[in-house]
Amino acid sequence: MGEGAIPVNEPLLTGNERRYLAECIDTGWISSEGPFVRRLEDGMAALTGRRHGIAVTNGSAALECAVHALGIGPGDEVILPTFTIISCAAAVVRAGATPVLVDSDPSTWCMDVGQVEARITSRTRAIMAVHIYGLPVDMDPLVALCEHYDLFLIEDAAEAHGLLYRRRPCGSFGQISVFSFYPNKHVTTGEGGMIVTDDPDLAEKCRSLRNLCFQLGRRFVHEQLGWNLRMSNLQAAVGVAQLERLQEHVERKHRMGARYTQEFQGVPSLQLPMPTTNYAENVYWVFGVVLNKDVPFDAEHFALRLAKLGVGTRPLFWPMHEQPVLQRMGLFRNEKHPVAERLGRRGLYLPSGLALTDPQIDTVVAAVREALR
Ligand SMILES: Cc1ncc(COP(=O)(O)O)c(C=O)c1O
């Protein structure tokens, strides 16, 4: 992309970020022992109505920690969508358990909850619910299945800060729920993640796993293997400033989504994100578009055309059942999930960062029209 290109994401760091960072430097509190870490943990717990927040280094680590804390391991199965980021499947595989996949709903792109029950076996221990691109997965049926079959619910709300499902915050549903604070999220810490839960034992396990499982009395004697997943006070300082403006960030995203949607109404070649479902309003974490059948090229070529026109994009997720690394482990042999396959091949997302301006949106829209010609 050349000069003046519109990046796919640019964060908004115009609140108290600079002031709080200066506070870290002035006080010398830069490690994970500093006070912003607890403030961010408490803030995310309050946002989701949970008792505990445990800050970690990123959303992928949060998932890994969650799966371990629940004691999921060899012989266990976890049901998750095939259309998601590798972090979800990786957390299951690294714990020695088996990921079991479900295709997406063609309209919301989240897991098709109608397919989940058929995939439950005597080995199933958990359902991993993933909220995708700004719409929540339909939680009520999943909660009911977890209750009926006595399964854990792991909620991946990595993209879902400030998103509501039937007026209840995403991140409030799982035995364990996780968030990411990567710079394209509604709350960023540069790199970072958060685990939230109501269960004091799970919270304690996650705290211990995050901190190498040091023991209180005998610090360097270990009964368990953990990781160093601690978030620094510098990162948390940025996160606290971001969280203060979450509502404003969500409103900006709503406006961005509404503007793109309105501008693309007359473009029949594109499937757009659903603005609402009967359980949620889209917060457009990113604005994905999927090429309809009539378009004679795939998303990869579409992205090249848009790049030439100065517009940054990212592909949509590539399904888990088509990941070479997982297939080589003998997983998902001959599985087909046509909706996710179509999304992977025909979809991309457009510039969607919080710093995106209306004139930039107009430029993107004009470029998309041109690229489809
Ligand atoms: C659904 C989902 N889960 C997990 C993650 C992983 O988060 P991180 O990038 O912080 O490791 C992401 C990242 O965007 C995500 O979209």
The ligand as an SDF file (V2000), in Angstrom:
LIG
                    3D

 16 16  0  0  0  0  0  0  0  0999 V2000
  -12.0720  -14.6810   19.1350 C   0  0  0  0  0  0  0  0  0  0  0  0
  -10.6720  -14.4560   19.5640 C   0  0  0  0  0  0  0  0  0  0  0  0
  -10.1620  -15.2220   20.5430 N   0  0  0  0  0  0  0  0  0  0  0  0
   -8.8970  -15.0440   20.9870 C   0  0  0  0  0  0  0  0  0  0  0  0
   -8.0860  -14.0770   20.4540 C   0  0  0  0  0  0  0  0  0  0  0  0
   -6.6640  -13.9910   20.9220 C   0  0  0  0  0  0  0  0  0  0  0  0
   -6.3520  -12.7930   21.5290 O   0  0  0  0  0  0  0  0  0  0  0  0
   -4.8340  -12.2520   21.4960 P   0  0  0  0  0  0  0  0  0  0  0  0
   -4.5750  -11.7270   20.1290 O   0  0  0  0  0  0  0  0  0  0  0  0
   -4.8300  -11.1720   22.5360 O   0  0  0  0  0  0  0  0  0  0  0  0
   -3.9480  -13.3800   21.8540 O   0  0  0  0  0  0  0  0  0  0  0  0
   -8.5720  -13.2430   19.4480 C   0  0  0  0  0  0  0  0  0  0  0  0
   -7.7310  -12.1910   18.8840 C   0  0  0  0  0  0  0  0  0  0  0  0
   -8.1560  -11.2990   18.1990 O   0  0  0  0  0  0  0  0  0  0  0  0
   -9.8910  -13.4490   18.9770 C   0  0  0  0  0  0  0  0  0  0  0  0
  -10.3930  -12.7090   17.9840 O   0  0  0  0  0  0  0  0  0  0  0  0
  1  2  1  0
  2  3  1  0
  2 15  2  0
  3  4  2  0
  4  5  1  0
  5  6  1  0
  5 12  2  0
  6  7  1  0
  7  8  1  0
  8  9  2  0
  8 10  1  0
  8 11  1  0
 12 13  1  0
 12 15  1  0
 13 14  2  0
 15 16  1  0
M  END
$$$$
